[in-house]
Amino acid sequence: MGFEEALLAFLEQRRLAYLVVARLTSRLKRRAAVLQQWQELDENYAVGEFRLRLLGWSVERRFVVVRERVREDKEAVGRKLIDVPGYTFRVWVTNRVEPALELWRDYNGRATVEQRIEELKNDLSADGFCTQNFWATESAFLAVLFTFNLLSLYQQAAAPQASYRQPATLRTAVFLCGAILGRAGRQSVLHLSACWGGLDKHKPLLELVLSWKNQTSPKLVPPEDQLANAPCTI
C-alpha cells in the first residue's frame, strides 16, 4: 500500500519526507540492473540511485538502490535480479535529498517496527482470529489496531518521559486489578488490591490523560481545513 502514487502524492503535497520500500516491478528491475554508477562501501555493499517515472505516476521520482554481494556464510537481504547474478538488490523511493548511503543507514535505524508487529501478534492476538466473513475479519483486525493505538496514546499522555511498555505489561501493571465486591453498612464497596496501587497510583495517570492535548502535525491537516481555521485579517 505504501508504494502507491496516491500516498506518495499525498505526502508530497503536504511536504512530508518519506523513504518507502519499492515494489520491484519488471520496469524497476530492468532499471536497477543497468545502473552503472555505484558507491562502493566495502567488498560486499554498494549504493546507487536513479530517477524514474513509473506507469501511472504523475511525476518522476528518486530511487535509492543497495546492492549486496551473495556470500555462502551470510544470507543476503533483498531480491536477486536475473540480469545481475551474484548480487541481491533493495530499492527505495524517496523525496529526501540526503546521499544514498545516509538514507540507507537511516532506514536500517527504523528501530522497533518489527517489535511492534510482534506485539500486535503476541500481546493483542492480531494473528489469532479468522472468521468466515471477510468484513468480520477486517473489523476484528481494525479493532486490534485501534486498541494498540489507544495504548500508545495512553503511554504518551500518562508518562511521556517513561520507557516504552508492551501491551501485555500495561495490561498487567495498569489495567488488571484484583478486587472483591463487599459491603460497608448498607453501601456496596469495591476493595481493590494493594499491589495494584489503587487510586493513589492511577488517579494522576487519568488526570494526565484527560488534560492531554492532541499533537497532530499541522502538515496532516487538509488544506481546506487550514484555510477555514486561518485568522482573518482586514
DOVEXVO-595965 format. One record per residue: x, z, y of N, C-alpha, C in turn; residue number from 1. Coordinates in steps of 0.02 Angstrom, whole numbers. Atoms other than C-alpha are relative to their C-alpha. Example, Ala and Ser with C-alpha at 12.3 -4.5 7.8 and 13.67 -1.06 7.14 Angstrom:
<nodes>
45 | 0 | -59 | 615 | 390 | -225 | 45 | 0 | 60 | 1
-42 | -3 | -59 | 684 | 357 | -53 | -39 | 37 | 55 | 2
</nodes>
This chain:
<nodes>
41 | 0 | -60 | 0 | 0 | 0 | 43 | 0 | 63 | 1
-41 | -4 | -59 | 145 | 37 | 119 | 28 | -67 | 22 | 2
-30 | 64 | -15 | 217 | -138 | 108 | -55 | -51 | 15 | 3
55 | 43 | -18 | 69 | -221 | 194 | 3 | -15 | 74 | 4
0 | 21 | -69 | 53 | -318 | 355 | -43 | 46 | 44 | 5
45 | -41 | -40 | -93 | -211 | 414 | 33 | 67 | 20 | 6
-32 | -64 | -15 | 5 | -47 | 401 | 60 | -10 | 46 | 7
-59 | 11 | -42 | 166 | -117 | 474 | -20 | -18 | 71 | 8
23 | 19 | -67 | 73 | -195 | 620 | -29 | 61 | 36 | 9
28 | -62 | -29 | -19 | -29 | 648 | 56 | 44 | 28 | 10
-56 | -42 | -22 | 147 | 66 | 659 | 35 | -31 | 59 | 11
-34 | 34 | -54 | 224 | -65 | 771 | -40 | 3 | 65 | 12
43 | -4 | -59 | 75 | -64 | 889 | 7 | 67 | 36 | 13
-7 | -67 | -28 | 99 | 123 | 913 | 73 | 20 | 9 | 14
-72 | -10 | -11 | 289 | 106 | 924 | 27 | 57 | -43 | 15
-24 | -49 | 48 | 318 | 214 | 770 | 52 | -32 | -46 | 16
-53 | 26 | 42 | 480 | 189 | 675 | -20 | 7 | -74 | 17
15 | -3 | 72 | 465 | 150 | 489 | 58 | -28 | -40 | 18
-48 | 25 | 49 | 576 | 119 | 338 | -37 | 1 | -67 | 19
46 | 5 | 56 | 469 | 57 | 193 | 31 | -41 | -56 | 20
-25 | 37 | 58 | 519 | 4 | 18 | -39 | -66 | -7 | 21
31 | 66 | 4 | 486 | -182 | 0 | -20 | -16 | -72 | 22
21 | 26 | 65 | 389 | -259 | -143 | 37 | -65 | -12 | 23
-43 | 57 | 11 | 507 | -385 | -221 | -40 | -60 | -25 | 24
34 | 62 | 15 | 405 | -544 | -213 | 51 | -54 | -18 | 25
-45 | 54 | 19 | 478 | -708 | -275 | 41 | -24 | 59 | 26
-36 | 25 | -59 | 524 | -764 | -99 | 52 | 51 | 23 | 27
-46 | -53 | -22 | 604 | -596 | -58 | 60 | 4 | -48 | 28
-55 | 0 | 48 | 707 | -601 | -218 | 48 | -58 | 13 | 29
-43 | 58 | -13 | 770 | -777 | -178 | 43 | 11 | 62 | 30
-38 | -12 | -62 | 819 | -724 | -2 | 55 | 51 | -10 | 31
-51 | -51 | 13 | 911 | -569 | -63 | 56 | -29 | -43 | 32
-50 | 28 | 46 | 1001 | -671 | -197 | 51 | -43 | 36 | 33
-46 | 45 | -35 | 1078 | -791 | -70 | 34 | 34 | 59 | 34
-32 | -36 | -55 | 1134 | -656 | 52 | 76 | -2 | -9 | 35
-72 | 9 | 4 | 1318 | -689 | 90 | 40 | 56 | 35 | 36
-37 | -49 | -39 | 1368 | -556 | 217 | -17 | 71 | -24 | 37
9 | -67 | 26 | 1392 | -386 | 137 | 52 | 47 | 31 | 38
-46 | -52 | -20 | 1470 | -224 | 199 | 18 | 40 | -62 | 39
-21 | -34 | 60 | 1569 | -160 | 52 | 13 | 74 | 15 | 40
-9 | -72 | -10 | 1557 | 30 | 40 | 53 | 28 | -46 | 41
-51 | -16 | 49 | 1660 | 52 | -117 | -4 | -53 | -55 | 42
0 | 50 | 53 | 1685 | -38 | -282 | -69 | -11 | -32 | 43
66 | 4 | 32 | 1503 | -9 | -331 | -56 | -18 | 47 | 44
56 | 7 | -46 | 1397 | -16 | -174 | 18 | -45 | 59 | 45
-6 | 40 | -60 | 1370 | -138 | -31 | -69 | -4 | 33 | 46
64 | 6 | -37 | 1237 | -155 | 105 | 1 | -64 | 41 | 47
8 | 60 | -40 | 1171 | -306 | 196 | -69 | -1 | 31 | 48
66 | 6 | -31 | 1022 | -365 | 295 | -15 | -73 | 17 | 49
23 | 66 | -22 | 920 | -517 | 344 | -68 | 7 | 31 | 50
66 | 1 | -31 | 763 | -563 | 438 | -42 | -53 | -35 | 51
43 | 46 | 37 | 614 | -647 | 356 | -73 | 13 | 19 | 52
73 | -4 | -10 | 431 | -684 | 388 | -33 | -20 | -65 | 53
32 | 13 | 64 | 332 | -669 | 227 | -68 | -33 | 10 | 54
65 | 33 | -2 | 172 | -763 | 186 | -54 | 50 | 20 | 55
54 | -44 | -23 | 25 | -686 | 280 | 21 | 47 | 55 | 56
-24 | -44 | -54 | 135 | -593 | 404 | -4 | -36 | 66 | 57
6 | 29 | -66 | 114 | -620 | 590 | 68 | -8 | 34 | 58
-65 | 2 | -32 | 297 | -591 | 635 | 56 | 3 | -52 | 59
-60 | -8 | 41 | 473 | -597 | 564 | 23 | 73 | 4 | 60
-21 | -70 | 1 | 540 | -427 | 511 | 69 | 7 | -31 | 61
-67 | -15 | 24 | 707 | -347 | 469 | -3 | 31 | -70 | 62
-5 | -27 | 67 | 753 | -313 | 287 | 71 | 26 | -10 | 63
-64 | -31 | 17 | 893 | -197 | 230 | 7 | -1 | -76 | 64
-11 | 7 | 72 | 971 | -225 | 57 | 59 | 43 | -21 | 65
-55 | -37 | 32 | 1078 | -111 | -51 | 13 | -32 | -67 | 66
-21 | 31 | 63 | 1174 | -194 | -192 | 43 | 50 | -39 | 67
-37 | -47 | 42 | 1237 | -86 | -336 | 25 | -35 | -63 | 68
-30 | 30 | 60 | 1354 | -140 | -474 | -24 | 38 | -62 | 69
23 | -31 | 62 | 1288 | -108 | -650 | 61 | 24 | -39 | 70
-54 | -29 | 40 | 1401 | 9 | -749 | -27 | 30 | -64 | 71
21 | -28 | 64 | 1397 | 73 | -926 | -9 | 75 | 3 | 72
1 | -73 | -2 | 1424 | 255 | -877 | -52 | 28 | 49 | 73
50 | -23 | -48 | 1284 | 263 | -747 | -57 | -50 | 3 | 74
59 | 43 | -6 | 1108 | 196 | -738 | -9 | -20 | 72 | 75
7 | 24 | -68 | 1096 | 88 | -583 | -73 | -1 | 21 | 76
68 | -1 | -27 | 942 | 110 | -474 | -14 | -67 | 32 | 77
18 | 62 | -32 | 848 | -44 | -416 | -22 | -52 | -51 | 78
23 | 55 | 41 | 795 | -213 | -484 | 55 | -51 | -9 | 79
-47 | 53 | 13 | 901 | -346 | -567 | -29 | -67 | 21 | 80
20 | 67 | -18 | 895 | -522 | -500 | 34 | -49 | -47 | 81
-27 | 47 | 49 | 917 | -665 | -623 | 58 | -40 | 28 | 82
-51 | 42 | -31 | 1022 | -765 | -499 | 65 | 38 | 14 | 83
-60 | -39 | -16 | 1145 | -621 | -472 | 12 | 51 | -56 | 84
-10 | -46 | 56 | 1196 | -545 | -639 | 53 | 53 | 18 | 85
-49 | -53 | -10 | 1290 | -380 | -642 | -16 | 48 | 56 | 86
17 | -43 | -56 | 1201 | -301 | -494 | -75 | 16 | -1 | 87
70 | -15 | -15 | 1038 | -215 | -450 | -8 | 2 | 76 | 88
13 | 5 | -71 | 956 | -229 | -280 | -59 | 45 | 19 | 89
55 | -36 | -31 | 848 | -116 | -172 | -10 | -27 | 70 | 90
15 | 32 | -64 | 761 | -185 | -18 | -51 | 42 | 38 | 91
47 | -35 | -44 | 675 | -100 | 130 | -16 | -46 | 59 | 92
17 | 33 | -62 | 582 | -171 | 279 | -3 | 55 | 54 | 93
-4 | -51 | -52 | 606 | -82 | 445 | -4 | -32 | 69 | 94
-3 | 20 | -71 | 585 | -93 | 633 | 52 | 40 | 37 | 95
-52 | -40 | -30 | 729 | 26 | 664 | 63 | -42 | 13 | 96
-57 | 41 | -23 | 891 | -34 | 745 | 67 | 27 | -25 | 97
-63 | -28 | 24 | 1021 | 78 | 661 | 33 | -46 | -51 | 98
-35 | 40 | 51 | 1154 | -1 | 548 | -31 | 10 | -69 | 99
30 | -2 | 67 | 1101 | -38 | 369 | 23 | 61 | -39 | 100
-27 | -57 | 37 | 1215 | 97 | 298 | -34 | 64 | 21 | 101
32 | -61 | -25 | 1140 | 231 | 409 | -73 | 5 | -23 | 102
70 | 0 | 23 | 963 | 179 | 361 | -4 | 19 | -74 | 103
0 | -16 | 72 | 1005 | 188 | 176 | 11 | 74 | -10 | 104
-14 | -72 | 6 | 1078 | 362 | 195 | -60 | 41 | 23 | 105
58 | -36 | -25 | 926 | 415 | 295 | -55 | -1 | -53 | 106
51 | 5 | 51 | 810 | 352 | 158 | 16 | 46 | -59 | 107
-20 | -44 | 55 | 909 | 444 | 25 | -11 | 73 | 17 | 108
13 | -69 | -20 | 881 | 602 | 126 | -73 | 15 | 11 | 109
72 | -12 | -8 | 693 | 589 | 112 | -22 | 65 | -32 | 110
7 | -70 | 19 | 711 | 759 | 32 | -51 | 11 | -54 | 111
42 | -31 | 51 | 562 | 833 | -56 | -62 | -41 | -18 | 112
59 | 40 | 16 | 443 | 686 | -79 | -18 | 6 | -74 | 113
12 | -4 | 71 | 463 | 688 | -268 | -25 | 70 | -20 | 114
22 | -68 | 15 | 443 | 878 | -271 | -73 | 10 | 19 | 115
70 | -7 | -20 | 279 | 865 | -177 | -46 | -34 | -51 | 116
40 | 35 | 51 | 215 | 739 | -305 | -5 | 43 | -62 | 117
1 | -45 | 58 | 265 | 859 | -445 | -47 | 58 | 11 | 118
46 | -55 | -15 | 169 | 998 | -358 | -72 | -22 | -7 | 119
68 | 26 | 8 | 14 | 889 | -350 | -19 | -3 | -74 | 120
13 | 7 | 71 | 29 | 859 | -536 | -4 | 67 | -36 | 121
-5 | -61 | 38 | 79 | 1031 | -597 | -42 | 58 | 28 | 122
34 | -56 | -31 | 2 | 1152 | -471 | -74 | -14 | 13 | 123
69 | 18 | -18 | -156 | 1057 | -424 | -33 | -48 | -49 | 124
29 | 40 | 55 | -186 | 958 | -584 | -21 | -70 | 22 | 125
18 | 67 | -24 | -183 | 789 | -498 | 1 | -52 | -56 | 126
-1 | 48 | 55 | -146 | 704 | -664 | -37 | 26 | -61 | 127
34 | -31 | 57 | -257 | 812 | -773 | -74 | -14 | -4 | 128
71 | 16 | 3 | -425 | 730 | -748 | -9 | -76 | -2 | 129
19 | 71 | 0 | -505 | 562 | -781 | -73 | -4 | -23 | 130
71 | 6 | 18 | -692 | 530 | -778 | -15 | -71 | -21 | 131
20 | 67 | 21 | -785 | 381 | -846 | -14 | -45 | 59 | 132
17 | 39 | -59 | -835 | 327 | -672 | 59 | -3 | 48 | 133
-58 | 8 | -45 | -703 | 256 | -554 | -8 | 41 | 63 | 134
10 | -34 | -64 | -780 | 328 | -397 | 2 | 76 | -9 | 135
-4 | -72 | 13 | -796 | 500 | -475 | 74 | 22 | -7 | 136
-71 | -15 | 6 | -611 | 496 | -522 | 34 | -1 | 68 | 137
-29 | 3 | -67 | -564 | 441 | -347 | -20 | 60 | 42 | 138
24 | -58 | -38 | -671 | 579 | -272 | 38 | 63 | -19 | 139
-36 | -59 | 23 | -586 | 711 | -379 | 73 | -2 | 24 | 140
-69 | 6 | -22 | -413 | 644 | -334 | 6 | 13 | 75 | 141
-1 | -12 | -72 | -453 | 643 | -148 | -11 | 74 | 16 | 142
10 | -71 | -9 | -514 | 822 | -163 | 65 | 39 | -10 | 143
-65 | -31 | 12 | -344 | 870 | -234 | 46 | -10 | 60 | 144
-41 | 14 | -58 | -255 | 784 | -90 | -23 | 40 | 60 | 145
28 | -39 | -56 | -371 | 868 | 35 | 21 | 73 | -5 | 146
-21 | -69 | 10 | -332 | 1038 | -41 | 74 | 9 | 15 | 147
-71 | -5 | -13 | -145 | 1004 | -35 | 14 | -1 | 75 | 148
-10 | 4 | -72 | -155 | 955 | 149 | -23 | 64 | 35 | 149
23 | -63 | -28 | -256 | 1111 | 189 | 52 | 56 | -11 | 150
-51 | -50 | 14 | -124 | 1218 | 105 | 62 | -10 | 45 | 151
-57 | 15 | -43 | 12 | 1131 | 205 | -14 | 22 | 72 | 152
19 | -21 | -67 | -81 | 1159 | 368 | -3 | 76 | 6 | 153
3 | -73 | 0 | -111 | 1341 | 320 | 70 | 30 | 9 | 154
-68 | -26 | -5 | 76 | 1368 | 299 | 27 | -10 | 71 | 155
-23 | 13 | -67 | 113 | 1287 | 467 | -29 | 49 | 50 | 156
34 | -44 | -48 | -14 | 1395 | 557 | 15 | 73 | -12 | 157
-8 | -71 | 15 | 13 | 1559 | 467 | 72 | 24 | 6 | 158
-71 | -21 | -2 | 203 | 1563 | 455 | 44 | -60 | 14 | 159
-38 | 61 | -16 | 286 | 1418 | 548 | 74 | 4 | -16 | 160
-72 | -7 | 10 | 462 | 1488 | 526 | 18 | 18 | -73 | 161
-13 | -22 | 68 | 443 | 1542 | 345 | 19 | -59 | -44 | 162
-19 | 52 | 47 | 515 | 1445 | 199 | -62 | -26 | -36 | 163
56 | 33 | 33 | 402 | 1324 | 106 | -17 | 35 | -66 | 164
23 | -29 | 63 | 297 | 1395 | -35 | -46 | -48 | -36 | 165
39 | 46 | 40 | 222 | 1294 | -176 | -73 | 22 | -4 | 166
70 | -19 | 6 | 33 | 1287 | -200 | -13 | 56 | -50 | 167
10 | -53 | 49 | 44 | 1394 | -357 | 22 | 68 | 27 | 168
-24 | -62 | -29 | 144 | 1525 | -262 | -50 | 26 | 52 | 169
50 | -20 | -49 | 18 | 1526 | -120 | -62 | 28 | -34 | 170
60 | -23 | 35 | -125 | 1544 | -242 | 9 | 71 | -26 | 171
-13 | -66 | 28 | -44 | 1696 | -323 | 11 | 52 | 55 | 172
-21 | -49 | -50 | 27 | 1780 | -167 | -52 | 10 | 55 | 173
44 | -4 | -58 | -110 | 1743 | -41 | -74 | 0 | -19 | 174
72 | 10 | 10 | -275 | 1686 | -113 | -29 | 38 | -59 | 175
25 | -37 | 57 | -289 | 1779 | -278 | 9 | 75 | 12 | 176
-5 | -72 | -11 | -327 | 1964 | -268 | -44 | 36 | -52 | 177
40 | -41 | 44 | -381 | 2089 | -397 | -47 | 45 | 40 | 178
50 | -38 | -38 | -539 | 2175 | -341 | -53 | 28 | -47 | 179
54 | -32 | 37 | -676 | 2291 | -404 | -57 | 14 | 48 | 180
59 | -14 | -40 | -852 | 2299 | -336 | -26 | 69 | -16 | 181
24 | -68 | 11 | -904 | 2479 | -312 | -50 | 20 | 54 | 182
49 | -26 | -48 | -1014 | 2590 | -204 | 30 | 60 | 35 | 183
-16 | -59 | -39 | -988 | 2717 | -68 | -65 | 24 | 31 | 184
67 | -20 | -21 | -1151 | 2810 | -48 | -49 | -55 | -18 | 185
49 | 53 | 11 | -1284 | 2677 | -27 | 28 | -69 | 15 | 186
-30 | 64 | -18 | -1163 | 2541 | 25 | 44 | -27 | -56 | 187
-44 | 33 | 48 | -1077 | 2415 | -86 | 69 | -8 | 32 | 188
-68 | 3 | -26 | -888 | 2417 | -65 | 42 | -42 | -48 | 189
-46 | 41 | 40 | -760 | 2290 | -124 | 70 | 32 | 6 | 190
-65 | -31 | 1 | -599 | 2379 | -174 | 52 | -53 | -17 | 191
-51 | 52 | 8 | -450 | 2262 | -152 | 64 | 31 | -27 | 192
-63 | -23 | 29 | -288 | 2278 | -247 | 52 | 14 | 54 | 193
-51 | -18 | -48 | -150 | 2366 | -152 | 59 | -49 | -4 | 194
-54 | 48 | 8 | -24 | 2241 | -223 | -11 | -63 | 41 | 195
16 | 60 | -38 | -115 | 2100 | -135 | 17 | 9 | 74 | 196
-16 | -12 | -70 | -89 | 2182 | 35 | -61 | 12 | 44 | 197
61 | -13 | -37 | -269 | 2184 | 93 | 0 | -29 | 71 | 198
7 | 26 | -68 | -317 | 2158 | 275 | 63 | 9 | 42 | 199
-61 | -12 | -39 | -156 | 2232 | 344 | 48 | -59 | -6 | 200
-45 | 56 | 11 | -62 | 2085 | 270 | -31 | -66 | 20 | 201
30 | 67 | -7 | -188 | 1943 | 284 | -40 | -11 | 64 | 202
37 | 10 | -62 | -285 | 1975 | 443 | 42 | -36 | 53 | 203
-41 | 38 | -48 | -137 | 1919 | 553 | 6 | -73 | -18 | 204
-4 | 70 | 20 | -124 | 1760 | 449 | -63 | -37 | 19 | 205
64 | 32 | -18 | -308 | 1722 | 475 | -5 | -10 | 75 | 206
2 | 7 | -73 | -291 | 1754 | 662 | 44 | -58 | 24 | 207
-43 | 56 | -18 | -146 | 1632 | 672 | -32 | -67 | -17 | 208
34 | 62 | 20 | -246 | 1500 | 578 | -54 | -18 | 51 | 209
55 | 13 | -47 | -394 | 1519 | 697 | 27 | -21 | 69 | 210
-27 | 17 | -65 | -281 | 1504 | 850 | 46 | -61 | -2 | 211
-46 | 56 | 7 | -181 | 1357 | 783 | -27 | -61 | 36 | 212
20 | 59 | -37 | -184 | 1201 | 891 | 23 | -63 | -37 | 213
-16 | 63 | 33 | -188 | 1025 | 822 | 61 | -31 | 32 | 214
-62 | 28 | -27 | -15 | 948 | 840 | 7 | -74 | -16 | 215
-2 | 72 | 14 | -61 | 767 | 806 | 38 | -38 | 54 | 216
-39 | 39 | -48 | 60 | 646 | 888 | -46 | -44 | 42 | 217
41 | 44 | -43 | -16 | 556 | 1039 | 4 | -73 | -22 | 218
-8 | 69 | 21 | 52 | 395 | 963 | -50 | -20 | -54 | 219
48 | 16 | 52 | -75 | 409 | 822 | -71 | -5 | 26 | 220
66 | 6 | -30 | -222 | 414 | 943 | -13 | -73 | 16 | 221
15 | 70 | -15 | -307 | 243 | 952 | 2 | -14 | 75 | 222
-6 | 17 | -71 | -277 | 152 | 1118 | -64 | 10 | 39 | 223
63 | -7 | -37 | -461 | 153 | 1163 | -15 | 73 | 16 | 224
10 | -71 | -14 | -467 | 343 | 1147 | 49 | 26 | 52 | 225
-48 | -20 | -51 | -310 | 361 | 1252 | -26 | -19 | 70 | 226
27 | 21 | -65 | -393 | 262 | 1391 | -59 | 44 | 20 | 227
59 | -41 | -15 | -553 | 365 | 1377 | 19 | 69 | 25 | 228
-21 | -67 | -19 | -456 | 528 | 1396 | 50 | 1 | 57 | 229
-50 | 3 | -53 | -339 | 468 | 1532 | -30 | 28 | 65 | 230
26 | -26 | -63 | -354 | 558 | 1701 | -17 | -55 | 49 | 231
24 | 49 | -48 | -447 | 465 | 1836 | 33 | 13 | 68 | 232
-31 | -6 | -66 | -354 | 433 | 1999 | -35 | -46 | 49 | 233
33 | 39 | -53 | -426 | 371 | 2162 | 51 | -17 | 55 | 234
</nodes>
